[in-house]
Amino acid sequence: MTILSRRRLAVAVALSTALLVSACSGGDGKEQASADELTVMAPLFGTAPDPNGELQQAVEKQVGTKLKITWVPNAEYGDKTNVTLASDSIPDLMVVNEKSPAFVKAAEAGAFWDLTGKLDKYPNLKPADEQTAKNSMVNGKTYGVYRVRPLLRSGIVIRKDWLAKLGLQEPRTVEDLYTVAKAFTERDPDGNGKKDTYGLIIPKWPGGYGSASPYDVVETWFGAPNGWGERDGKLVPGFDTPEFLAANRWLKTWIQQGLVNPDFATLDSGNWNDPFVQGKGGMIIDVNVRATQLLDLFKEKNPKDFDKVTLVGNLQRADGQKFSYPFTGYSSVIAVSKQHIRSEDQLDQVLQALDKLESKEGSILLTNGIEGRNFKADGKFAVPVNQDDPKVKAIQNDVDKAFIQLGTRASVGLGAYQLRPADPASRAMREKFDVLMAEDLKTAVFNPALGVIAPTQVSKGQTLENIVPDARIKYLSGTITEDQLKAQIKRWYDAGGTQIAQEVNDLAAKAGG
């Protein structure tokens, strides 16, 4: 059964009628037709919001539309996306990796609206950056509103108090990182007299190869391409390089020596912070904002003693060369399904609703919460208030763990208030973000095939996309050998990867890449 098949005409008409609410179109433009309910699917990083909670009610009032939101734990989001795309129940609005084969196949089959050239008339959906807009395209087409993110935000969050206790310096090289991890594992950094800690915390990663996982970042440090890279005049996938194997050989040593959490293949990414705060693990390779999240968690535990976190940037490899892992300037897109939104008029009304959601007022709700309830405005900053009130804590949870994922602009300060650091440690940490980003951008390794999606990747992608990531985990876990890992890479080529590589090279050449 195809994604768009077998919908009864009567049901389609009923759904279309339910979606569209007639309204006056006065000269002032205040009254507009709008969807009476929109279904939404988005990732969740903790406790799901109450659909009748204060924040959702405020968001719905801002948008003028009821929202029926399916919140999916981030660790399960990729699998849930594939299942949803293969079903006859696709949400109206869906946060998706627009480059995933399942989505590209669905979009090119007509399951999602092609928004190319359609967003410019919506002031809050219009791309804020031309290069990022290009990065988020699929072979020249725009299938969603990209969610803005900083261009480079990779780094390593480290227990600063553990470094101090063991007399260690912040790492600058991959060898330094190993030294720190080994010390955190073997030298009792928490002082409890037990060998019950480990150096690095890695979760079960919800994305595939080249999705900014800790593995991808480390591979880049070792000189592997970021997704795709040039070798001998041709573009090749990063996993088909000696540097990829060297990086994973190195990581496997860590796992064999107990320097990584033993549940790295199953730890829910929504619980990634827990071992760090609980004193079980001492380092996380992720985006820089995780450092401020962890500072806040320590502050909740002990407001008088919470300065336990430091952040370092990308690392040099053994020969002194540095290769930094950049991002694309965005993280996934919000796509509009055609299942119930079947006409241009309906699409316009949905985009109007989404435009309201991404307005300054909407961005504040998604990123900061409800002014006067969980925060107050002080110039350009948001200052938390009433945090001892359980109802206010629920609002803050709904912002931090869920609704911020629906923001396409606010995560980098477009529209919303910045959170004012309330203490010297937090202020110093935020100042570090810009310093590290500026430094690491000098050595950033960009993906020359970004925006290129090979037809074979679309047709065979769901079969191919997990071959290498799954083999990587099995190799790191010790269930297969390096030769067997190489055999799985060959399997990828034999199953369609050879055609994909040729198509990527051809498409990149046509695009001038």
KOLKOLSE-24049 format. One record per residue (C-alpha): residue number from 0; x, y, z; residue in one letter. Coordinates in nm, 4 decimals, m for minus. Example, Ala and Ser with C-alpha at 12.3 -4.5 7.8 and 13.67 -1.06 7.14 Angstrom:
BEGIN
> pos	c1	c2	c3	code
> 0	1.2300	m0.4500	0.7800	A .
> 1	1.3670	m0.1060	0.7140	S .
END
This chain:
BEGIN
> pos	c1	c2	c3	code
> 0	0.0000	0.0000	0.0000	M .
> 1	0.1469	0.3379	m0.0959	T .
> 2	0.1558	0.6313	0.1377	I .
> 3	m0.1185	0.8216	m0.0415	L .
> 4	m0.3381	0.5316	m0.1543	S .
> 5	m0.6844	0.4020	m0.0680	R .
> 6	m0.8533	0.6983	0.0910	R .
> 7	m1.2253	0.6919	0.0431	R .
> 8	m1.3580	0.9965	m0.1313	L .
> 9	m1.6221	1.0631	0.1314	A .
> 10	m1.3654	1.0553	0.4098	V .
> 11	m1.1352	1.2838	0.2156	A .
> 12	m1.4151	1.5327	0.1589	V .
> 13	m1.5157	1.5196	0.5253	A .
> 14	m1.1612	1.5728	0.6392	L .
> 15	m1.1113	1.8591	0.3971	S .
> 16	m1.4321	2.0212	0.5152	T .
> 17	m1.3346	1.9796	0.8798	A .
> 18	m0.9972	2.1374	0.8158	L .
> 19	m1.1281	2.4438	0.6415	L .
> 20	m1.3272	2.6990	0.8409	V .
> 21	m1.4854	2.9742	0.6427	S .
> 22	m1.4309	3.3289	0.7631	A .
> 23	m1.4584	3.6851	0.6488	C .
> 24	m1.1676	3.8430	0.4703	S .
> 25	m1.1930	4.2002	0.5822	G .
> 26	m0.9688	4.4698	0.4427	G .
> 27	m0.7612	4.4768	0.7615	D .
> 28	m0.6740	4.1085	0.7166	G .
> 29	m0.7524	4.0265	1.0780	K .
> 30	m1.0107	3.7631	0.9985	E .
> 31	m0.8755	3.4737	0.7996	Q .
> 32	m0.9801	3.1180	0.7305	A .
> 33	m0.7945	2.8717	0.9491	S .
> 34	m0.7744	2.5015	1.0237	A .
> 35	m0.9933	2.4109	1.3211	D .
> 36	m0.7482	2.1365	1.4201	E .
> 37	m0.4022	2.0462	1.3038	L .
> 38	m0.2354	1.7165	1.3799	T .
> 39	0.1341	1.7394	1.4593	V .
> 40	0.4207	1.4985	1.5238	M .
> 41	0.7360	1.6194	1.6978	A .
> 42	1.0247	1.4829	1.9073	P .
> 43	1.0148	1.4732	2.2859	L .
> 44	1.3072	1.4967	2.5274	F .
> 45	1.1400	1.4169	2.8565	G .
> 46	0.7893	1.4192	3.0019	T .
> 47	0.5144	1.4804	2.7466	A .
> 48	0.3047	1.7965	2.7967	P .
> 49	m0.0535	1.7778	2.9146	D .
> 50	m0.2649	1.8523	2.6033	P .
> 51	m0.4889	2.0580	2.8304	N .
> 52	m0.1957	2.2284	3.0014	G .
> 53	m0.1369	2.6015	3.0234	E .
> 54	0.1324	2.6174	2.7595	L .
> 55	m0.0563	2.4214	2.4942	Q .
> 56	m0.3649	2.6325	2.5557	Q .
> 57	m0.1564	2.9478	2.5132	A .
> 58	0.0018	2.8160	2.1938	V .
> 59	m0.3382	2.7198	2.0511	E .
> 60	m0.4735	3.0656	2.1319	K .
> 61	m0.1780	3.2240	1.9546	Q .
> 62	m0.2245	3.0070	1.6461	V .
> 63	m0.6052	3.0165	1.6500	G .
> 64	m0.6151	2.6416	1.6003	T .
> 65	m0.6478	2.3299	1.8115	K .
> 66	m0.3326	2.1204	1.8003	L .
> 67	m0.3409	1.7451	1.8352	K .
> 68	0.0251	1.6703	1.8979	I .
> 69	0.1902	1.3299	1.9042	T .
> 70	0.5093	1.3653	2.1076	W .
> 71	0.7564	1.0864	2.0275	V .
> 72	1.0635	1.0163	2.2468	P .
> 73	1.3664	1.1313	2.0509	N .
> 74	1.5388	0.7928	2.0704	A .
> 75	1.2404	0.6395	1.8892	E .
> 76	1.1742	0.9235	1.6488	Y .
> 77	1.3485	0.7824	1.3431	G .
> 78	1.1679	0.4498	1.3646	D .
> 79	0.8344	0.6184	1.4368	K .
> 80	0.8841	0.8480	1.1384	T .
> 81	0.9377	0.5561	0.9032	N .
> 82	0.6294	0.3769	1.0363	V .
> 83	0.4195	0.6929	1.0074	T .
> 84	0.5333	0.7676	0.6536	L .
> 85	0.4380	0.4144	0.5490	A .
> 86	0.0913	0.4487	0.7007	S .
> 87	m0.2344	0.6118	0.5928	D .
> 88	m0.2244	0.8447	0.8915	S .
> 89	0.0342	1.1143	0.8289	I .
> 90	0.0048	1.4228	1.0523	P .
> 91	m0.0645	1.7615	0.8972	D .
> 92	0.2606	1.9023	1.0331	L .
> 93	0.5581	1.6786	1.0957	M .
> 94	0.9128	1.7429	1.2147	V .
> 95	1.1238	1.5344	0.9777	V .
> 96	1.4762	1.4767	0.8559	N .
> 97	1.4067	1.5944	0.5042	E .
> 98	1.7057	1.4000	0.3700	K .
> 99	1.5925	1.0605	0.4989	S .
> 100	1.5083	0.8190	0.2182	P .
> 101	1.1641	0.7423	0.3589	A .
> 102	1.0692	1.1093	0.3640	F .
> 103	1.2190	1.1891	0.0226	V .
> 104	1.0327	0.8949	m0.1276	K .
> 105	0.7081	1.0094	0.0327	A .
> 106	0.7571	1.3733	m0.0664	A .
> 107	0.8479	1.2929	m0.4264	E .
> 108	0.5432	1.0644	m0.4423	A .
> 109	0.3269	1.3620	m0.3480	G .
> 110	0.2660	1.2993	0.0215	A .
> 111	0.4029	1.6416	0.1232	F .
> 112	0.3716	1.9883	m0.0209	W .
> 113	0.6563	2.1267	m0.2288	D .
> 114	0.7044	2.4655	m0.0625	L .
> 115	0.9638	2.5931	m0.3097	T .
> 116	0.8942	2.9638	m0.3643	G .
> 117	0.5849	2.9550	m0.1419	K .
> 118	0.7325	3.0738	0.1889	L .
> 119	0.8459	3.4240	0.0934	D .
> 120	0.5027	3.5780	0.1545	K .
> 121	0.4965	3.4556	0.5154	Y .
> 122	0.7289	3.6855	0.7110	P .
> 123	0.8062	3.4338	0.9851	N .
> 124	0.8555	3.1359	0.7528	L .
> 125	1.0694	3.3101	0.4915	K .
> 126	1.4268	3.1734	0.5103	P .
> 127	1.6481	3.3905	0.7269	A .
> 128	1.9677	3.2716	0.5559	D .
> 129	2.0088	3.1831	0.1884	E .
> 130	2.2844	2.9260	0.2408	Q .
> 131	2.0914	2.7429	0.5115	T .
> 132	1.7861	2.7415	0.2861	A .
> 133	1.9956	2.5731	0.0155	K .
> 134	2.1343	2.3255	0.2665	N .
> 135	1.7828	2.2182	0.3631	S .
> 136	1.6705	2.1582	0.0044	M .
> 137	1.6269	1.8191	m0.1583	V .
> 138	1.7728	1.8366	m0.5081	N .
> 139	1.6633	2.1979	m0.5391	G .
> 140	1.3209	2.1632	m0.3768	K .
> 141	1.2001	2.2888	m0.0394	T .
> 142	0.9834	2.0377	0.1447	Y .
> 143	0.9664	2.2074	0.4836	G .
> 144	1.0416	2.5075	0.7025	V .
> 145	1.3893	2.4563	0.8434	Y .
> 146	1.4506	2.4858	1.2183	R .
> 147	1.7396	2.7293	1.2631	V .
> 148	2.0458	2.6189	1.4569	R .
> 149	2.3983	2.7625	1.4960	P .
> 150	2.6373	2.6582	1.2203	L .
> 151	2.8909	2.5089	1.4584	L .
> 152	2.7950	2.3944	1.8051	R .
> 153	2.9794	2.0656	1.8570	S .
> 154	3.1856	2.0301	2.1712	G .
> 155	3.2652	1.8209	2.4758	I .
> 156	3.0951	1.8827	2.8088	V .
> 157	3.3152	1.7717	3.0999	I .
> 158	3.2831	1.7423	3.4769	R .
> 159	3.5058	2.0337	3.5764	K .
> 160	3.5108	1.9293	3.9398	D .
> 161	3.6448	1.5866	3.8403	W .
> 162	3.9216	1.7463	3.6356	L .
> 163	4.0210	1.9573	3.9345	A .
> 164	4.0099	1.6693	4.1813	K .
> 165	4.2386	1.4576	3.9620	L .
> 166	4.4696	1.7432	3.8638	G .
> 167	4.3854	1.7201	3.4923	L .
> 168	4.3822	1.9876	3.2229	Q .
> 169	4.1043	2.0357	2.9687	E .
> 170	4.1763	1.8144	2.6653	P .
> 171	4.3034	1.9676	2.3414	R .
> 172	4.3853	1.6476	2.1504	T .
> 173	4.2280	1.3047	2.1101	V .
> 174	4.5099	1.1616	2.3241	E .
> 175	4.4247	1.4119	2.5974	D .
> 176	4.0627	1.3022	2.5817	L .
> 177	4.1611	0.9389	2.6272	Y .
> 178	4.3793	1.0336	2.9241	T .
> 179	4.0891	1.2149	3.0881	V .
> 180	3.8443	0.9317	3.0188	A .
> 181	4.0825	0.6748	3.1642	K .
> 182	4.1365	0.8837	3.4759	A .
> 183	3.7630	0.9382	3.5194	F .
> 184	3.7151	0.5619	3.5017	T .
> 185	4.0044	0.4398	3.7149	E .
> 186	4.0982	0.7130	3.9637	R .
> 187	3.7781	0.7499	4.1671	D .
> 188	3.6880	1.1087	4.0625	P .
> 189	3.3808	1.1164	4.2880	D .
> 190	3.5848	1.0104	4.5903	G .
> 191	3.3512	0.7355	4.7082	N .
> 192	3.6241	0.4728	4.7221	G .
> 193	3.4634	0.2632	4.4476	K .
> 194	3.5458	0.2033	4.0829	K .
> 195	3.1957	0.2885	3.9614	D .
> 196	3.2455	0.5711	3.7102	T .
> 197	3.3276	0.5922	3.3407	Y .
> 198	3.4690	0.8602	3.1164	G .
> 199	3.2250	0.9109	2.8296	L .
> 200	2.8453	0.8915	2.8069	I .
> 201	2.6930	0.7917	2.4718	I .
> 202	2.3198	0.7254	2.4148	P .
> 203	2.1413	0.5099	2.1648	K .
> 204	2.1522	0.7458	1.8700	W .
> 205	1.8167	0.8041	1.6950	P .
> 206	1.9745	0.9073	1.3641	G .
> 207	2.1804	0.7172	1.1120	G .
> 208	2.5250	0.7763	0.9696	Y .
> 209	2.6222	1.1424	0.9352	G .
> 210	2.3560	1.2696	1.1772	S .
> 211	2.5824	1.4540	1.4255	A .
> 212	2.6145	1.1583	1.6601	S .
> 213	2.9153	1.1395	1.8939	P .
> 214	3.0541	0.8764	1.6561	Y .
> 215	3.0303	1.1120	1.3581	D .
> 216	3.2063	1.3894	1.5511	V .
> 217	3.4939	1.1638	1.6581	V .
> 218	3.5307	1.0284	1.3046	E .
> 219	3.5631	1.3836	1.1770	T .
> 220	3.8344	1.4560	1.4357	W .
> 221	4.0286	1.1659	1.2865	F .
> 222	3.9971	1.3170	0.9383	G .
> 223	3.7016	1.1227	0.7994	A .
> 224	3.4665	1.3207	0.5720	P .
> 225	3.1548	1.4765	0.7165	N .
> 226	2.8978	1.2595	0.5383	G .
> 227	3.0688	1.2689	0.1998	W .
> 228	3.4140	1.3873	0.1018	G .
> 229	3.6565	1.3933	m0.1856	E .
> 230	3.9045	1.1110	m0.2283	R .
> 231	4.1102	1.0772	m0.5483	D .
> 232	3.8898	1.3247	m0.7302	G .
> 233	3.5604	1.1571	m0.6416	K .
> 234	3.3071	1.1980	m0.3645	L .
> 235	3.2902	0.8952	m0.1352	V .
> 236	3.0894	0.8261	0.1799	P .
> 237	3.2868	0.9022	0.4926	G .
> 238	3.2567	0.5464	0.6179	F .
> 239	3.4588	0.4217	0.3200	D .
> 240	3.7823	0.5803	0.4411	T .
> 241	4.0757	0.4657	0.6564	P .
> 242	4.0043	0.7513	0.8971	E .
> 243	3.6565	0.6135	0.9706	F .
> 244	3.8053	0.2771	1.0623	L .
> 245	4.0821	0.4366	1.2694	A .
> 246	3.8325	0.6419	1.4707	A .
> 247	3.6121	0.3434	1.5463	N .
> 248	3.9110	0.1251	1.6278	R .
> 249	4.0018	0.3919	1.8841	W .
> 250	3.6490	0.4086	2.0242	L .
> 251	3.6295	0.0323	2.0477	K .
> 252	3.9349	0.0392	2.2740	T .
> 253	3.7494	0.2801	2.5005	W .
> 254	3.4520	0.0455	2.5234	I .
> 255	3.6698	m0.2594	2.5849	Q .
> 256	3.8421	m0.0741	2.8688	Q .
> 257	3.5136	0.0325	3.0284	G .
> 258	3.5637	0.4020	2.9542	L .
> 259	3.2110	0.4327	2.8053	V .
> 260	2.8746	0.3650	2.9703	N .
> 261	2.7994	m0.0051	2.9184	P .
> 262	2.4446	0.0705	2.7968	D .
> 263	2.5628	0.2998	2.5155	F .
> 264	2.3636	0.0994	2.2586	A .
> 265	2.0349	0.1297	2.4523	T .
> 266	2.0462	0.4464	2.6689	L .
> 267	1.7513	0.6689	2.5753	D .
> 268	1.8870	1.0002	2.4467	S .
> 269	1.6154	1.1725	2.6493	G .
> 270	1.8014	1.0514	2.9611	N .
> 271	2.1466	1.1480	2.8346	W .
> 272	2.2037	1.4026	3.1117	N .
> 273	2.1229	1.1669	3.3978	D .
> 274	2.4521	0.9737	3.4309	P .
> 275	2.6465	1.3019	3.4156	F .
> 276	2.4468	1.4669	3.6934	V .
> 277	2.4325	1.1459	3.8973	Q .
> 278	2.8111	1.1208	3.8984	G .
> 279	2.8344	0.8057	3.6875	K .
> 280	2.9977	0.9532	3.3770	G .
> 281	3.2171	1.2540	3.3186	G .
> 282	3.1977	1.3618	2.9529	M .
> 283	2.9403	1.4098	2.6769	I .
> 284	3.0176	1.4832	2.3101	I .
> 285	2.7228	1.6854	2.1826	D .
> 286	2.5991	2.0371	2.1114	V .
> 287	2.7320	2.3169	2.3293	N .
> 288	2.3973	2.4067	2.4880	V .
> 289	2.4028	2.0780	2.6761	R .
> 290	2.6627	2.2432	2.9002	A .
> 291	2.4153	2.5059	3.0223	T .
> 292	2.1438	2.2427	3.0625	Q .
> 293	2.3741	2.0474	3.2915	L .
> 294	2.4743	2.3549	3.4878	L .
> 295	2.1062	2.4228	3.5512	D .
> 296	2.0505	2.0647	3.6663	L .
> 297	2.3402	2.0871	3.9108	F .
> 298	2.2048	2.4181	4.0344	K .
> 299	1.8679	2.2562	4.1049	E .
> 300	2.0427	1.9955	4.3175	K .
> 301	2.2625	2.2390	4.5073	N .
> 302	2.2356	2.6149	4.4414	P .
> 303	2.5456	2.6746	4.6554	K .
> 304	2.7723	2.4287	4.4766	D .
> 305	2.6892	2.3733	4.1116	F .
> 306	2.9856	2.5045	3.9084	D .
> 307	3.0795	2.1534	3.7971	K .
> 308	3.0752	2.1841	3.4176	V .
> 309	3.3215	2.2985	3.1535	T .
> 310	3.3079	2.2946	2.7751	L .
> 311	3.5836	2.2414	2.5206	V .
> 312	3.5685	2.2530	2.1423	G .
> 313	3.6723	2.0087	1.8719	N .
> 314	4.0013	1.8256	1.9194	L .
> 315	4.3256	1.7866	1.7283	Q .
> 316	4.4214	1.4410	1.6149	R .
> 317	4.7597	1.2819	1.6904	A .
> 318	4.9537	1.4641	1.4155	D .
> 319	4.8316	1.8038	1.5333	G .
> 320	4.5810	1.8569	1.2538	Q .
> 321	4.2360	1.9712	1.3526	K .
> 322	3.9096	1.8846	1.1786	F .
> 323	3.5978	2.0312	1.3382	S .
> 324	3.2448	1.8986	1.3025	Y .
> 325	3.0054	2.1676	1.1742	P .
> 326	2.6314	2.1621	1.1446	F .
> 327	2.4085	2.2621	0.8572	T .
> 328	2.2610	2.5771	1.0104	G .
> 329	1.9375	2.3946	1.0835	Y .
> 330	1.8021	2.0747	1.2366	S .
> 331	1.5245	1.8992	1.0456	S .
> 332	1.2256	2.0762	0.8942	V .
> 333	0.8550	2.1096	0.9601	I .
> 334	0.6830	1.9557	0.6585	A .
> 335	0.3182	1.9889	0.5559	V .
> 336	0.1347	1.6692	0.4633	S .
> 337	m0.1089	1.6557	0.1731	K .
> 338	m0.3197	1.3847	0.3304	Q .
> 339	m0.5803	1.6254	0.4683	H .
> 340	m0.4425	1.9534	0.3347	I .
> 341	m0.5382	1.8977	m0.0255	R .
> 342	m0.5770	2.2406	m0.1846	S .
> 343	m0.3661	2.5528	m0.2215	E .
> 344	m0.6214	2.7446	m0.0138	D .
> 345	m0.5927	2.4939	0.2689	Q .
> 346	m0.2153	2.5050	0.2461	L .
> 347	m0.2239	2.8836	0.2696	D .
> 348	m0.4318	2.8661	0.5849	Q .
> 349	m0.2002	2.6099	0.7423	V .
> 350	0.1029	2.8217	0.6544	L .
> 351	m0.0722	3.1253	0.8035	Q .
> 352	m0.1214	2.9267	1.1251	A .
> 353	0.2421	2.8164	1.1194	L .
> 354	0.3472	3.1758	1.0523	D .
> 355	0.1619	3.2826	1.3669	K .
> 356	0.3339	3.0051	1.5603	L .
> 357	0.6739	3.1320	1.4436	E .
> 358	0.5979	3.5001	1.5065	S .
> 359	0.7701	3.6876	1.7865	K .
> 360	0.4805	3.6101	2.0209	E .
> 361	0.4734	3.2453	1.9173	G .
> 362	0.8501	3.2107	1.9408	S .
> 363	0.8386	3.3447	2.2950	I .
> 364	0.5802	3.0814	2.3909	L .
> 365	0.7794	2.7989	2.2306	L .
> 366	1.1195	2.9063	2.3627	T .
> 367	1.0529	3.0968	2.6859	N .
> 368	0.7015	3.0060	2.7994	G .
> 369	0.4263	3.2306	2.9341	I .
> 370	0.5365	3.5762	3.0381	E .
> 371	0.4398	3.6474	3.3978	G .
> 372	0.3989	3.2786	3.4783	R .
> 373	0.7357	3.1062	3.4361	N .
> 374	0.9444	3.4056	3.3272	F .
> 375	0.9540	3.7826	3.3165	K .
> 376	1.1097	3.9953	3.0444	A .
> 377	1.4058	4.2178	3.1298	D .
> 378	1.5246	4.3900	2.8146	G .
> 379	1.6362	4.1200	2.5727	K .
> 380	1.6492	3.8575	2.8469	F .
> 381	1.4008	3.6140	2.9998	A .
> 382	1.4338	3.5786	3.3762	V .
> 383	1.2771	3.2679	3.5393	P .
> 384	1.0111	3.3360	3.8052	V .
> 385	0.7837	3.1280	4.0294	N .
> 386	0.9977	2.8201	3.9772	Q .
> 387	0.8874	2.6684	4.3084	D .
> 388	0.5281	2.6448	4.1854	D .
> 389	0.4574	2.2921	4.0457	P .
> 390	0.2237	2.4359	3.7826	K .
> 391	0.4936	2.6751	3.6682	V .
> 392	0.7453	2.3905	3.6606	K .
> 393	0.5049	2.2081	3.4283	A .
> 394	0.5099	2.5065	3.1916	I .
> 395	0.8894	2.5114	3.1961	Q .
> 396	0.9019	2.1370	3.1323	N .
> 397	0.6668	2.1751	2.8376	D .
> 398	0.8921	2.4419	2.6894	V .
> 399	1.2258	2.2716	2.7466	D .
> 400	1.1303	1.9141	2.6705	K .
> 401	0.8760	1.9559	2.3933	A .
> 402	0.7412	2.2794	2.2477	F .
> 403	1.0797	2.4295	2.1665	I .
> 404	1.1031	2.1545	1.9031	Q .
> 405	0.8275	2.3296	1.7068	L .
> 406	1.0271	2.6510	1.6848	G .
> 407	1.1889	2.7248	1.3487	T .
> 408	1.3517	3.0553	1.4424	R .
> 409	1.3671	3.1056	1.8161	A .
> 410	1.6458	2.8661	1.9095	S .
> 411	1.9072	3.1216	1.8032	V .
> 412	1.7304	3.4271	1.9363	G .
> 413	1.5184	3.5214	1.6343	L .
> 414	1.2124	3.6604	1.8062	G .
> 415	1.2367	3.5051	2.1514	A .
> 416	1.4119	3.6337	2.4597	Y .
> 417	1.7546	3.5068	2.5505	Q .
> 418	1.7810	3.3360	2.8846	L .
> 419	1.9831	3.5667	3.1052	R .
> 420	2.2530	3.3736	3.2851	P .
> 421	2.1734	3.4101	3.6517	A .
> 422	2.5234	3.3457	3.7840	D .
> 423	2.8905	3.3886	3.6855	P .
> 424	2.9316	3.0227	3.5879	A .
> 425	2.6424	3.0349	3.3421	S .
> 426	2.7543	3.3698	3.2000	R .
> 427	3.1049	3.2373	3.1432	A .
> 428	2.9671	2.9264	2.9765	M .
> 429	2.7521	3.1190	2.7307	R .
> 430	3.0406	3.3474	2.6424	E .
> 431	3.2416	3.0353	2.5664	K .
> 432	2.9930	2.9266	2.2984	F .
> 433	3.0816	3.2108	2.0611	D .
> 434	3.4533	3.1845	2.1274	V .
> 435	3.4663	2.8113	2.0537	L .
> 436	3.2386	2.8417	1.7516	M .
> 437	3.4526	3.1147	1.5944	A .
> 438	3.7680	2.9119	1.6533	E .
> 439	3.6314	2.5804	1.5272	D .
> 440	3.4744	2.7304	1.2154	L .
> 441	3.8316	2.7857	1.0932	K .
> 442	3.8782	2.4082	1.0664	T .
> 443	3.5191	2.3035	0.9909	A .
> 444	3.4738	2.0079	0.7545	V .
> 445	3.1657	2.0720	0.5412	F .
> 446	2.9710	1.8134	0.3445	N .
> 447	3.0080	1.8828	m0.0288	P .
> 448	2.7082	1.6635	m0.1091	A .
> 449	2.4655	1.8435	0.1219	L .
> 450	2.1352	1.8940	m0.0545	G .
> 451	2.2047	1.6155	m0.3039	V .
> 452	1.9798	1.3118	m0.2768	I .
> 453	2.0538	1.0254	m0.5152	A .
> 454	1.7514	0.8539	m0.6733	P .
> 455	1.8823	0.5132	m0.5651	T .
> 456	1.9132	0.6460	m0.2107	Q .
> 457	1.5430	0.7215	m0.2270	V .
> 458	1.4372	0.3920	m0.3827	S .
> 459	1.6639	0.1691	m0.1732	K .
> 460	1.7421	0.3969	0.1182	G .
> 461	1.5324	0.2211	0.3803	Q .
> 462	1.7169	m0.1001	0.2989	T .
> 463	2.0578	0.0643	0.2947	L .
> 464	2.0469	0.3399	0.5557	E .
> 465	2.0927	0.1197	0.8620	N .
> 466	2.3594	m0.1155	0.7251	I .
> 467	2.6628	0.0869	0.8290	V .
> 468	2.5260	0.2427	1.1538	P .
> 469	2.4105	m0.0994	1.2748	D .
> 470	2.7437	m0.2567	1.1805	A .
> 471	2.9282	0.0249	1.3564	R .
> 472	2.7431	m0.0418	1.6809	I .
> 473	2.8003	m0.4172	1.6503	K .
> 474	3.1696	m0.3585	1.5876	Y .
> 475	3.2012	m0.1244	1.8849	L .
> 476	3.0094	m0.3718	2.0997	S .
> 477	3.2502	m0.6493	1.9998	G .
> 478	2.9959	m0.8712	1.8273	T .
> 479	3.1626	m0.8377	1.4851	I .
> 480	3.5252	m0.7891	1.3789	T .
> 481	3.6766	m0.5093	1.1748	E .
> 482	3.6814	m0.7386	0.8716	D .
> 483	3.3110	m0.8002	0.9216	Q .
> 484	3.2545	m0.4249	0.9493	L .
> 485	3.4347	m0.3821	0.6171	K .
> 486	3.2186	m0.6601	0.4743	A .
> 487	2.9078	m0.4629	0.5743	Q .
> 488	3.0447	m0.1544	0.4007	I .
> 489	3.0928	m0.3698	0.0891	K .
> 490	2.7393	m0.4977	0.1376	R .
> 491	2.6186	m0.1370	0.1281	W .
> 492	2.7916	m0.0871	m0.2055	Y .
> 493	2.6664	m0.4156	m0.3483	D .
> 494	2.3072	m0.3459	m0.2417	A .
> 495	2.2909	m0.0120	m0.4226	G .
> 496	2.5643	0.2028	m0.2763	G .
> 497	2.7695	0.1881	m0.5960	T .
> 498	2.4832	0.3482	m0.7858	Q .
> 499	2.4310	0.6014	m0.5075	I .
> 500	2.7954	0.7066	m0.5174	A .
> 501	2.7807	0.7540	m0.8941	Q .
> 502	2.4576	0.9518	m0.8731	E .
> 503	2.5888	1.1708	m0.5904	V .
> 504	2.8967	1.2540	m0.7968	N .
> 505	2.6876	1.3306	m1.1042	D .
> 506	2.4380	1.5474	m0.9153	L .
> 507	2.7101	1.7327	m0.7252	A .
> 508	2.8934	1.8013	m1.0510	A .
> 509	2.5776	1.9423	m1.2077	K .
> 510	2.5259	2.1631	m0.9041	A .
> 511	2.8827	2.2866	m0.9270	G .
> 512	2.9867	2.0943	m0.6135	G .
END
